[in-house]
Structure formats: C-alpha cells, structure tokens
C-alpha cells in the first residue's frame, strides 16, 4: 500500500510540477519614472510586470518607461493602465507616448558578475583601453545607478586616465537602491568609456557622444547593478 501511494505522488509530481514548486515571478518590463496625484497600484521608481493594473484618480498622473521597447508613456486623468510587454493598455485615462534613446538590448540585463568574470571583460585595459568592449550604451551623462544597500560605488573612465568617481553608499539611496548622479555635482564625459563597480559587480559602458548632463528619461541612463 505504501509503495502504491508513493508511486501516485511521484506521478503527480512529474505530471504537474507547478503543484510542487512556486511559479516564477515575471521579470519587470517597465519603470515608473514619475507619479503625481491619486495613483494606486504602483509607486515612484517601482518596476512593473505584464498584466499589472494601475488605477488613476481624476488628478492622477504617471510616467512609465518600457525597458526594451524604449517607449515612454505619460498617462493622466481618471482611468486605469494595464502593463504590457512593450506598451500599455489604457482605459479611460489620457495617454501620450514617445520613443526615447535607450539600450534595448541590455536594459533588462542585471549584472551578476564576480570579480574574476568582470576581470575577463576588461582584460588588457591597462595597455589598450580602447579595446574594452562596452556591455551597454548610456544615453545620459548623469547615470541613474541601481545599487542596493551599502558599499562603494566606483565609476572610472577607461579610455582616458584620471577621471574617477568614488561614492560611499550608506543604504539610504532612494528606495534603498537608486543613486542618481543628476542630483549631484558629478557627471560623465559624452563619448567616454567607463567601468562601474559595486562590490563584486562590474559593468563596462560607453556614454553616447550626444548625451546630456542632468535628469532625463530614466531608461536611457539606467545602470542596474543589483
């Protein structure tokens, strides 16, 4: 009898693995850049996932930017927003949208590299910095860095020595993870190639030659190191 029951359990587990393990959470597809007035279902600098519904009151307004389609939407007025994979479905509210510069191929990539792996990315930089291959393009000269918790954030130029910013993060970044260069005196040089390091994480990126200093569309200047 015990053998039969075990066999049944095994068969059920094989036939319906979803019953045995929790469903995987959907990856984020967009970032909430701005929120004003009455908005329920998302907050400023929240990541949102497909199918998520956000409701707005008569005075509500939000700006939502998609990570891969580079579509930036401004929704206002009473109604609801249903998040899609590259665009939203809006019911009742007013929608305005445009396409902004962003590195769609890498916007969703989360850096999870050990120091050893990171070293292979920038191998030989000391002698030939121009050979460093950027993993992404930044379209703003004031990066928005997602680095969770405490630690040293180091941003160092690779193609020209001497430009180096070291910021000690105390965990009090916005939501504990967002550090915005736009709110500081620091900015990067358009056209430069840089490496950002936080703990064991490291990413090489290039700043677009036309990049501007200061606040701009978040997805165009976002570096995810979390």
Secondary structure, DSSP 8 states (H G I E B T S, - for coil): -HHHHHHHHHHHHHH-GGGTS--------EEEEEEESSEES--TT-EE-TT-EEEE-TT-EEEEEETTT-EEEEEESSEEEE--SSS-EEESSEEEEEE----TTTTT------HHHHHHHTTTTTT-GGG---SEEEEESS-EEE--SEEEEEEEESSSTT-EEEEEEES-SBTTTEEEGGGSS----TT-EEEEEETTEEEEEEEEEEEESS---GGGSEEE--
